[in-house]
Amino acid sequence: MTPSAEDTPLAPDTLVVAAGRPPREHDAPVNTPIVLSSTFFGTRAPEPGDRVYGRMSNPAWDPFEEALGRLEGADHPALVFSSGLGAAAAALSLVPTGGVVIMPKHAYAGSLSLAAAEAHLGRFTLRTVNVADTEAVLAEIEEQREKKLMLWLESPTNPMLEVAETAVLTEAAHAAGGLVVADNTFNTPILSRPLEDGVDVVLHSVTKWLAGHSDVVLGALATSDSELRERLQAHRTLHGAIAGPFEVWLALRGLRTLALRMERSQANAAVLAER
Ligand SMILES: Cc1ncc(COP(=O)(O)O)c(C=O)c1O
């Protein structure tokens, strides 16, 4: 049997073009159609996995979620959200009440403000670190051992571009009983795949590199952990931070050129650095 595009391991540069396409059948569209429907027919009582209603699931999300999940090397499709911060809120919901969140002090200001607002309400304690100082972060993780810890990484940070030692910090956070979320917005899966470094959940502001044309605001999460994915999906369904079909279609269209855009901007950056 000839392997299909779905089961052949593809390089990220190929995946951005090939993943999330409709099945290669005669007369099938090559590109994904936009599905505009709030509600889906049922011929029996709803069962888990049924579409039912557009806040729970939407065929318009599937191709993008499949493509991003495969790009990040996740065992499951990603989850698309109405914004990066909508995705961040879902990720922070994984912290048990009374827990601790360790964040880079120069993480994206919106993520820091969101975590600070939740900390202010007493949901958890927020600790900030210089994420490029591995020894300092390791010391903070040790200090928070077994305190229902979430280590939040962003590498490079926006806007200070500090780089974290993701694998080392993730291993330490896991050893301390914690979960690790990595905001991969700036690197994109073309340059780094934090799940391969052991991170539990990867976050994107799809608004930036992935969509790439400054015409949508969207977010996404990817994980290989089925239980975490179920909780994140339930958060999205209940809090309603869902993406519009057209925005997701645009994001997938933007994703098709991600590898080329990354290549060109790195070449441009190299010229600027030299000058
Ligand atoms: C690194 C990073 N993470 C998260 C966000 C939040 O994403 P959004 O603006 O899509 O809500 C941003 C936005 O600038 C960002 O730069």
The ligand as an SDF file (V2000), in Angstrom:
LIG
                    3D

 16 16  0  0  0  0  0  0  0  0999 V2000
    4.6530   35.9420   22.7430 C   0  0  0  0  0  0  0  0  0  0  0  0
    3.1900   36.2720   22.7720 C   0  0  0  0  0  0  0  0  0  0  0  0
    2.3490   35.4620   23.4210 N   0  0  0  0  0  0  0  0  0  0  0  0
    1.0120   35.7180   23.4930 C   0  0  0  0  0  0  0  0  0  0  0  0
    0.4820   36.8590   22.9160 C   0  0  0  0  0  0  0  0  0  0  0  0
   -1.0000   37.1050   23.0150 C   0  0  0  0  0  0  0  0  0  0  0  0
   -1.6070   36.7720   21.8000 O   0  0  0  0  0  0  0  0  0  0  0  0
   -2.8860   37.5140   21.1840 P   0  0  0  0  0  0  0  0  0  0  0  0
   -2.5190   38.9490   20.9490 O   0  0  0  0  0  0  0  0  0  0  0  0
   -3.1370   36.7320   19.9330 O   0  0  0  0  0  0  0  0  0  0  0  0
   -3.9790   37.3820   22.1900 O   0  0  0  0  0  0  0  0  0  0  0  0
    1.3220   37.7310   22.2100 C   0  0  0  0  0  0  0  0  0  0  0  0
    0.7770   38.9430   21.5700 C   0  0  0  0  0  0  0  0  0  0  0  0
    1.5020   39.8490   21.2060 O   0  0  0  0  0  0  0  0  0  0  0  0
    2.7110   37.4260   22.1410 C   0  0  0  0  0  0  0  0  0  0  0  0
    3.5740   38.2360   21.5010 O   0  0  0  0  0  0  0  0  0  0  0  0
  1  2  1  0
  2  3  1  0
  2 15  2  0
  3  4  2  0
  4  5  1  0
  5  6  1  0
  5 12  2  0
  6  7  1  0
  7  8  1  0
  8  9  2  0
  8 10  1  0
  8 11  1  0
 12 13  1  0
 12 15  1  0
 13 14  2  0
 15 16  1  0
M  END
$$$$
